[in-house]
C-alpha cells in the first residue's frame, strides 16, 4: 500500500525535513520524492509506503493537514489507488 503526498506553498527552509519527519513518526516509508521551486513557490510530490503505518489512514492524513496548516502550506494525502483512479483517462 502506498500514498501520494502533495505539498504546495511558499518556499521555506525545512519543508522536506518536516514532512518526511512526520512520515517517519507514523512509520510511513518515503520511497520517492520530486520537488520544484518556481520563484518562491514550492511544489513536492512524495510517494510513501504506508503498509506499516502506525495509525489509520485518516489520522495520518489529518496529521499532515495540520502540519500544512501550521506552516501555511497545502498538504494532501491520498491513497495511491484513489490517486490512480482519479487520473485515468
C-alpha positions in Angstrom: 0.0 0.0 0.0 1.3 3.4 -0.9 0.1 7.0 -0.5 0.7 10.1 -2.6 1.5 13.2 -0.5 1.4 16.6 -2.2 2.8 19.8 -0.7 2.3 23.2 -2.2 3.1 26.7 -0.8 5.6 29.4 -0.3 9.2 28.1 -0.2 11.0 28.0 3.1 13.8 26.1 4.8 12.9 22.6 6.2 9.7 21.7 4.3 11.0 18.3 3.1 12.5 17.6 6.6 9.2 18.3 8.4 7.1 16.3 6.0 9.4 13.3 5.9 9.8 13.6 9.7 6.1 13.3 10.2 6.2 10.3 7.8 8.8 8.7 10.0 6.8 9.4 13.2 3.9 7.4 11.7 6.1 4.7 10.1 5.4 5.7 6.5 8.4 5.0 4.4 9.2 7.6 1.8 10.1 5.8 -1.4 10.2 8.6 -4.0 10.2 12.4 -3.9 10.1 15.0 -6.6 10.2 18.7 -5.8 10.4 22.0 -7.6 10.8 25.6 -6.6 9.3 28.1 -9.0 10.4 31.6 -8.0 9.2 31.5 -4.4 6.6 28.7 -4.7 7.4 25.2 -3.5 5.8 22.1 -5.0 6.5 18.5 -4.0 5.0 15.1 -4.7 6.1 12.2 -2.4 5.3 8.5 -2.7 5.2 6.7 0.7 4.8 3.1 1.6 2.0 3.0 4.2 1.8 -0.8 4.6 3.3 -0.5 8.1 1.5 2.8 9.1 1.2 3.0 12.9 -2.2 4.8 12.7 -5.1 4.6 10.3 -5.0 6.5 7.0 -7.5 9.3 8.1 -5.4 10.0 11.2 -2.2 10.2 9.1 -3.9 12.4 6.6 -5.2 14.7 9.3 -1.8 15.0 10.9 -0.3 16.0 7.5 -3.1 18.6 7.0 -2.4 20.0 10.5 1.3 20.3 9.7 0.4 22.1 6.5 -1.9 24.5 8.3 0.9 25.3 10.9 3.3 26.1 8.0 0.8 27.8 5.7 1.2 25.0 3.2 -1.3 22.9 1.4 -0.5 19.2 2.2 -2.8 16.4 0.9 -2.5 12.7 1.4 -4.3 10.3 -0.9 -4.2 6.5 -1.2 -2.3 5.6 -4.4 -5.3 3.6 -5.7 -7.6 6.6 -5.4 -5.0 8.8 -7.0 -4.6 6.5 -9.9 -8.4 6.2 -10.4 -8.8 9.9 -10.5 -6.1 10.4 -13.1 -7.1 7.7 -15.6 -8.4 8.8 -18.9 
